[in-house]
Amino acid sequence: MSFIQCPYCQSSHVRQTDSGNAHANYFEQLQRCISPTQMAMFGMQVAKKAGVSPFIGATVGVVIGGVLVVVSQYCFEKYYSNAEQYVCLDCQQPFAWAK
Ligand SMILES: [Zn+2]
């Protein structure tokens, strides 16, 4: 049996939580940071400075944004496939514990 401690207050009063919720929250936040609209706007600004068509810039921006989302999704899955989600019962802080 493994001994799991809260990383914030060192308490051993922890409870395992549903990791599915953490995944959903993470991707919600990620998609808010790297939305296709924001990447298109960014691409258009770069295109304007580089002297190319804003339409091409927007397309490139959306493609780069899509790649960023996929890559971070892959890294996240790789890391969290070995981790379990816990919540501390003393300080209420959620944390991931790698097995
Ligand atoms: Zn704690």
Backbone and ligand atoms as CSV (ligand in chain L), in Angstrom:
chain,resi,resn,atom,element,x,y,z
A,1,MET,N,N,0.842,-1.198,0.000
A,1,MET,CA,C,0.000,0.000,0.000
A,1,MET,C,C,0.880,1.253,0.000
A,2,SER,N,N,0.559,2.175,-0.897
A,2,SER,CA,C,1.377,3.386,-0.999
A,2,SER,C,C,0.895,4.445,-0.013
A,3,PHE,N,N,1.830,5.256,0.438
A,3,PHE,CA,C,1.523,6.302,1.395
A,3,PHE,C,C,1.411,7.629,0.656
A,4,ILE,N,N,0.211,8.196,0.643
A,4,ILE,CA,C,-0.019,9.421,-0.103
A,4,ILE,C,C,-0.205,10.599,0.839
A,5,GLN,N,N,0.564,11.663,0.571
A,5,GLN,CA,C,0.525,12.861,1.408
A,5,GLN,C,C,0.102,14.065,0.584
A,6,CYS,N,N,-0.596,14.990,1.207
A,6,CYS,CA,C,-0.938,16.250,0.557
A,6,CYS,C,C,0.351,17.049,0.344
A,7,PRO,N,N,0.609,17.530,-0.908
A,7,PRO,CA,C,1.844,18.299,-1.153
A,7,PRO,C,C,1.790,19.702,-0.551
A,8,TYR,N,N,0.604,20.142,-0.110
A,8,TYR,CA,C,0.453,21.508,0.410
A,8,TYR,C,C,0.613,21.568,1.921
A,9,CYS,N,N,-0.009,20.601,2.644
A,9,CYS,CA,C,0.039,20.674,4.102
A,9,CYS,C,C,0.580,19.384,4.722
A,10,GLN,N,N,1.056,18.445,3.887
A,10,GLN,CA,C,1.659,17.185,4.348
A,10,GLN,C,C,0.687,16.275,5.076
A,11,SER,N,N,-0.606,16.556,4.958
A,11,SER,CA,C,-1.594,15.728,5.625
A,11,SER,C,C,-1.769,14.411,4.865
A,12,SER,N,N,-2.057,13.358,5.602
A,12,SER,CA,C,-2.322,12.075,4.942
A,12,SER,C,C,-3.823,11.812,4.826
A,13,HIS,N,N,-4.623,12.799,5.198
A,13,HIS,CA,C,-6.080,12.698,5.060
A,13,HIS,C,C,-6.491,13.117,3.655
A,14,VAL,N,N,-6.320,12.198,2.705
A,14,VAL,CA,C,-6.641,12.514,1.314
A,14,VAL,C,C,-7.686,11.532,0.789
A,15,ARG,N,N,-8.394,11.964,-0.230
A,15,ARG,CA,C,-9.434,11.137,-0.821
A,15,ARG,C,C,-9.240,11.151,-2.340
A,16,GLN,N,N,-9.365,9.977,-2.953
A,16,GLN,CA,C,-9.221,9.904,-4.405
A,16,GLN,C,C,-10.480,10.465,-5.070
A,17,THR,N,N,-10.279,11.239,-6.138
A,17,THR,CA,C,-11.415,11.833,-6.829
A,17,THR,C,C,-11.487,11.316,-8.264
A,18,ASP,N,N,-12.552,11.668,-8.924
A,18,ASP,CA,C,-12.764,11.249,-10.309
A,18,ASP,C,C,-11.839,12.048,-11.220
A,19,SER,N,N,-10.890,11.355,-11.874
A,19,SER,CA,C,-9.914,12.047,-12.716
A,19,SER,C,C,-10.544,12.553,-14.015
A,20,GLY,N,N,-11.707,12.044,-14.364
A,20,GLY,CA,C,-12.378,12.489,-15.582
A,20,GLY,C,C,-12.705,13.964,-15.550
A,21,ASN,N,N,-13.073,14.469,-14.367
A,21,ASN,CA,C,-13.395,15.884,-14.229
A,21,ASN,C,C,-12.177,16.760,-14.463
A,22,ALA,N,N,-11.029,16.318,-13.960
A,22,ALA,CA,C,-9.794,17.085,-14.109
A,22,ALA,C,C,-9.438,17.211,-15.589
A,23,HIS,N,N,-9.616,16.116,-16.323
A,23,HIS,CA,C,-9.341,16.136,-17.766
A,23,HIS,C,C,-10.217,17.179,-18.446
A,24,ALA,N,N,-11.503,17.148,-18.144
A,24,ALA,CA,C,-12.459,18.051,-18.791
A,24,ALA,C,C,-12.090,19.498,-18.484
A,25,ASN,N,N,-11.768,19.779,-17.219
A,25,ASN,CA,C,-11.404,21.149,-16.843
A,25,ASN,C,C,-10.155,21.605,-17.580
A,26,TYR,N,N,-9.190,20.700,-17.676
A,26,TYR,CA,C,-7.924,21.040,-18.309
A,26,TYR,C,C,-8.150,21.424,-19.771
A,27,PHE,N,N,-8.938,20.625,-20.486
A,27,PHE,CA,C,-9.137,20.888,-21.906
A,27,PHE,C,C,-10.018,22.114,-22.130
A,28,GLU,N,N,-10.895,22.374,-21.186
A,28,GLU,CA,C,-11.706,23.591,-21.277
A,28,GLU,C,C,-10.803,24.809,-21.194
A,29,GLN,N,N,-9.878,24.784,-20.232
A,29,GLN,CA,C,-8.942,25.893,-20.050
A,29,GLN,C,C,-8.023,26.026,-21.253
A,30,LEU,N,N,-7.562,24.897,-21.739
A,30,LEU,CA,C,-6.635,24.891,-22.871
A,30,LEU,C,C,-7.300,25.484,-24.107
A,31,GLN,N,N,-8.538,25.072,-24.356
A,31,GLN,CA,C,-9.232,25.554,-25.541
A,31,GLN,C,C,-9.589,27.036,-25.425
A,32,ARG,N,N,-9.688,27.521,-24.189
A,32,ARG,CA,C,-9.930,28.946,-23.988
A,32,ARG,C,C,-8.657,29.729,-24.300
A,33,CYS,N,N,-7.492,29.126,-23.969
A,33,CYS,CA,C,-6.209,29.789,-24.218
A,33,CYS,C,C,-5.860,29.757,-25.706
A,34,ILE,N,N,-6.075,28.617,-26.347
A,34,ILE,CA,C,-5.695,28.457,-27.752
A,34,ILE,C,C,-6.957,28.221,-28.582
A,35,SER,N,N,-7.817,29.223,-28.672
A,35,SER,CA,C,-9.023,29.078,-29.485
A,35,SER,C,C,-8.688,29.402,-30.944
A,36,PRO,N,N,-9.377,28.759,-31.903
A,36,PRO,CA,C,-9.117,29.033,-33.333
A,36,PRO,C,C,-9.267,30.514,-33.667
A,37,THR,N,N,-10.217,31.188,-33.021
A,37,THR,CA,C,-10.436,32.621,-33.280
A,37,THR,C,C,-9.216,33.435,-32.889
A,38,GLN,N,N,-8.677,33.135,-31.690
A,38,GLN,CA,C,-7.510,33.879,-31.218
A,38,GLN,C,C,-6.297,33.605,-32.088
A,39,MET,N,N,-6.138,32.328,-32.503
A,39,MET,CA,C,-5.005,31.978,-33.353
A,39,MET,C,C,-5.142,32.642,-34.723
A,40,ALA,N,N,-6.372,32.752,-35.244
A,40,ALA,CA,C,-6.614,33.408,-36.528
A,40,ALA,C,C,-6.262,34.896,-36.431
A,41,MET,N,N,-6.657,35.527,-35.326
A,41,MET,CA,C,-6.336,36.940,-35.098
A,41,MET,C,C,-4.826,37.135,-35.033
A,42,PHE,N,N,-4.169,36.240,-34.321
A,42,PHE,CA,C,-2.716,36.297,-34.170
A,42,PHE,C,C,-2.041,36.140,-35.539
A,43,GLY,N,N,-2.517,35.162,-36.324
A,43,GLY,CA,C,-1.978,34.911,-37.662
A,43,GLY,C,C,-2.145,36.127,-38.568
A,44,MET,N,N,-3.293,36.786,-38.462
A,44,MET,CA,C,-3.564,37.965,-39.297
A,44,MET,C,C,-2.611,39.105,-38.962
A,45,GLN,N,N,-2.325,39.261,-37.666
A,45,GLN,CA,C,-1.414,40.326,-37.236
A,45,GLN,C,C,-0.008,40.066,-37.756
A,46,VAL,N,N,0.423,38.809,-37.674
A,46,VAL,CA,C,1.758,38.443,-38.159
A,46,VAL,C,C,1.819,38.648,-39.673
A,47,ALA,N,N,0.744,38.244,-40.383
A,47,ALA,CA,C,0.696,38.364,-41.842
A,47,ALA,C,C,0.793,39.830,-42.254
A,48,LYS,N,N,0.143,40.712,-41.503
A,48,LYS,CA,C,0.155,42.144,-41.811
A,48,LYS,C,C,1.590,42.685,-41.734
A,49,LYS,N,N,2.299,42.269,-40.695
A,49,LYS,CA,C,3.688,42.713,-40.510
A,49,LYS,C,C,4.608,42.123,-41.578
A,50,ALA,N,N,4.320,40.860,-41.959
A,50,ALA,CA,C,5.175,40.172,-42.936
A,50,ALA,C,C,4.805,40.564,-44.369
A,51,GLY,N,N,3.686,41.262,-44.554
A,51,GLY,CA,C,3.288,41.727,-45.867
A,51,GLY,C,C,2.609,40.669,-46.723
A,52,VAL,N,N,2.042,39.634,-46.110
A,52,VAL,CA,C,1.291,38.626,-46.866
A,52,VAL,C,C,-0.204,38.780,-46.571
A,53,SER,N,N,-1.019,38.060,-47.346
A,53,SER,CA,C,-2.468,38.167,-47.209
A,53,SER,C,C,-2.935,37.762,-45.808
A,54,PRO,N,N,-3.802,38.578,-45.177
A,54,PRO,CA,C,-4.332,38.236,-43.842
A,54,PRO,C,C,-5.061,36.892,-43.853
A,55,PHE,N,N,-5.647,36.530,-45.003
A,55,PHE,CA,C,-6.350,35.246,-45.088
A,55,PHE,C,C,-5.377,34.089,-44.896
A,56,ILE,N,N,-4.198,34.187,-45.529
A,56,ILE,CA,C,-3.169,33.142,-45.375
A,56,ILE,C,C,-2.694,33.114,-43.923
A,57,GLY,N,N,-2.496,34.290,-43.345
A,57,GLY,CA,C,-2.055,34.383,-41.951
A,57,GLY,C,C,-3.035,33.719,-41.011
A,58,ALA,N,N,-4.334,33.975,-41.228
A,58,ALA,CA,C,-5.376,33.394,-40.388
A,58,ALA,C,C,-5.379,31.874,-40.500
A,59,THR,N,N,-5.239,31.365,-41.737
A,59,THR,CA,C,-5.222,29.914,-41.955
A,59,THR,C,C,-4.037,29.277,-41.232
A,60,VAL,N,N,-2.858,29.892,-41.391
A,60,VAL,CA,C,-1.649,29.372,-40.738
A,60,VAL,C,C,-1.823,29.402,-39.215
A,61,GLY,N,N,-2.412,30.485,-38.699
A,61,GLY,CA,C,-2.637,30.616,-37.263
A,61,GLY,C,C,-3.516,29.504,-36.720
A,62,VAL,N,N,-4.598,29.181,-37.432
A,62,VAL,CA,C,-5.522,28.133,-36.996
A,62,VAL,C,C,-4.828,26.767,-37.009
A,63,VAL,N,N,-4.009,26.533,-38.050
A,63,VAL,CA,C,-3.289,25.251,-38.155
A,63,VAL,C,C,-2.296,25.112,-37.004
A,64,ILE,N,N,-1.527,26.177,-36.721
A,64,ILE,CA,C,-0.547,26.132,-35.629
A,64,ILE,C,C,-1.266,25.921,-34.295
A,65,GLY,N,N,-2.381,26.623,-34.108
A,65,GLY,CA,C,-3.162,26.470,-32.877
A,65,GLY,C,C,-3.630,25.034,-32.696
A,66,GLY,N,N,-4.095,24.412,-33.787
A,66,GLY,CA,C,-4.568,23.027,-33.757
A,66,GLY,C,C,-3.457,22.077,-33.366
A,67,VAL,N,N,-2.256,22.314,-33.927
A,67,VAL,CA,C,-1.106,21.459,-33.618
A,67,VAL,C,C,-0.737,21.595,-32.146
A,68,LEU,N,N,-0.750,22.824,-31.629
A,68,LEU,CA,C,-0.427,23.058,-30.216
A,68,LEU,C,C,-1.372,22.301,-29.295
A,69,VAL,N,N,-2.667,22.318,-29.639
A,69,VAL,CA,C,-3.664,21.626,-28.816
A,69,VAL,C,C,-3.408,20.122,-28.826
A,70,VAL,N,N,-3.142,19.566,-30.003
A,70,VAL,CA,C,-2.923,18.124,-30.125
A,70,VAL,C,C,-1.666,17.696,-29.369
A,71,VAL,N,N,-0.591,18.493,-29.508
A,71,VAL,CA,C,0.672,18.152,-28.842
A,71,VAL,C,C,0.513,18.194,-27.323
A,72,SER,N,N,-0.127,19.235,-26.803
A,72,SER,CA,C,-0.271,19.339,-25.354
A,72,SER,C,C,-1.227,18.277,-24.829
A,73,GLN,N,N,-2.219,17.914,-25.656
A,73,GLN,CA,C,-3.150,16.839,-25.292
A,73,GLN,C,C,-2.385,15.526,-25.141
A,74,TYR,N,N,-1.445,15.284,-26.063
A,74,TYR,CA,C,-0.639,14.061,-26.042
A,74,TYR,C,C,0.230,14.027,-24.789
A,75,CYS,N,N,0.917,15.153,-24.484
A,75,CYS,CA,C,1.783,15.226,-23.308
A,75,CYS,C,C,0.968,15.032,-22.032
A,76,PHE,N,N,-0.211,15.624,-22.001
A,76,PHE,CA,C,-1.079,15.534,-20.837
A,76,PHE,C,C,-1.500,14.081,-20.600
A,77,GLU,N,N,-1.954,13.416,-21.656
A,77,GLU,CA,C,-2.402,12.020,-21.544
A,77,GLU,C,C,-1.264,11.130,-21.073
A,78,LYS,N,N,-0.049,11.393,-21.600
A,78,LYS,CA,C,1.121,10.593,-21.275
A,78,LYS,C,C,1.445,10.737,-19.786
A,79,TYR,N,N,1.359,11.970,-19.281
A,79,TYR,CA,C,1.710,12.233,-17.903
A,79,TYR,C,C,0.623,11.708,-16.964
A,80,TYR,N,N,-0.636,12.008,-17.285
A,80,TYR,CA,C,-1.712,11.691,-16.361
A,80,TYR,C,C,-2.200,10.252,-16.436
A,81,SER,N,N,-1.728,9.489,-17.420
A,81,SER,CA,C,-2.116,8.080,-17.462
A,81,SER,C,C,-1.490,7.337,-16.280
A,82,ASN,N,N,-0.407,7.904,-15.711
A,82,ASN,CA,C,0.265,7.287,-14.565
A,82,ASN,C,C,-0.118,7.941,-13.246
A,83,ALA,N,N,-0.984,8.930,-13.307
A,83,ALA,CA,C,-1.294,9.678,-12.089
A,83,ALA,C,C,-2.757,9.524,-11.714
A,84,GLU,N,N,-3.015,9.668,-10.425
A,84,GLU,CA,C,-4.384,9.637,-9.925
A,84,GLU,C,C,-4.687,10.966,-9.267
A,85,GLN,N,N,-5.935,11.339,-9.335
A,85,GLN,CA,C,-6.359,12.614,-8.756
A,85,GLN,C,C,-6.808,12.410,-7.314
A,86,TYR,N,N,-6.303,13.287,-6.443
A,86,TYR,CA,C,-6.702,13.246,-5.035
A,86,TYR,C,C,-7.107,14.634,-4.578
A,87,VAL,N,N,-7.852,14.683,-3.500
A,87,VAL,CA,C,-8.161,15.964,-2.872
A,87,VAL,C,C,-7.832,15.831,-1.391
A,88,CYS,N,N,-7.190,16.877,-0.843
A,88,CYS,CA,C,-6.815,16.871,0.566
A,88,CYS,C,C,-8.038,17.197,1.417
A,89,LEU,N,N,-8.283,16.419,2.445
A,89,LEU,CA,C,-9.452,16.644,3.292
A,89,LEU,C,C,-9.192,17.711,4.355
A,90,ASP,N,N,-7.920,18.098,4.527
A,90,ASP,CA,C,-7.591,19.132,5.518
A,90,ASP,C,C,-7.580,20.531,4.910
A,91,CYS,N,N,-6.925,20.688,3.732
A,91,CYS,CA,C,-6.844,22.030,3.138
A,91,CYS,C,C,-7.648,22.138,1.840
A,92,GLN,N,N,-8.341,21.058,1.437
A,92,GLN,CA,C,-9.243,21.051,0.269
A,92,GLN,C,C,-8.523,21.284,-1.070
A,93,GLN,N,N,-7.198,21.100,-1.103
A,93,GLN,CA,C,-6.459,21.319,-2.338
A,93,GLN,C,C,-6.464,20.039,-3.183
A,94,PRO,N,N,-6.834,20.139,-4.468
A,94,PRO,CA,C,-6.739,18.965,-5.338
A,94,PRO,C,C,-5.304,18.802,-5.831
A,95,PHE,N,N,-4.860,17.563,-6.007
A,95,PHE,CA,C,-3.516,17.322,-6.550
A,95,PHE,C,C,-3.469,15.976,-7.241
A,96,ALA,N,N,-2.465,15.798,-8.100
A,96,ALA,CA,C,-2.280,14.537,-8.818
A,96,ALA,C,C,-1.140,13.766,-8.166
A,97,TRP,N,N,-1.328,12.483,-8.026
A,97,TRP,CA,C,-0.304,11.635,-7.403
A,97,TRP,C,C,0.104,10.561,-8.409
A,98,ALA,N,N,1.383,10.583,-8.803
A,98,ALA,CA,C,1.863,9.596,-9.764
A,98,ALA,C,C,2.126,8.287,-9.043
A,99,LYS,N,N,1.680,7.163,-9.636
A,99,LYS,CA,C,1.840,5.857,-9.017
A,99,LYS,C,C,3.290,5.401,-9.056
L,1,ZN,ZN,ZN,-3.576,19.501,2.509
